[in-house]
């Protein structure tokens, strides 16, 4: 759903949860990073795992992980 919105609207900041039903926030950002490289990507979650943070930064090019 988020990807469809990104294709239709000019979005500059994308905020995602890390844990979602279909995929993680990291997986979502990894999917869209090349198509929307200028958008600031932020993961906002109650889930804290050091490996998940590193993966989000490295694969999803996350600007901020809260």
Buried (B, 14 or more C-beta within 10 A) or exposed (E): EBEEEBEEEEBEEBEBEBEEEEEBBBBBBBBBBEEBEEBEBBBEBEEEEEEBBEBBBEBBBBBEBE
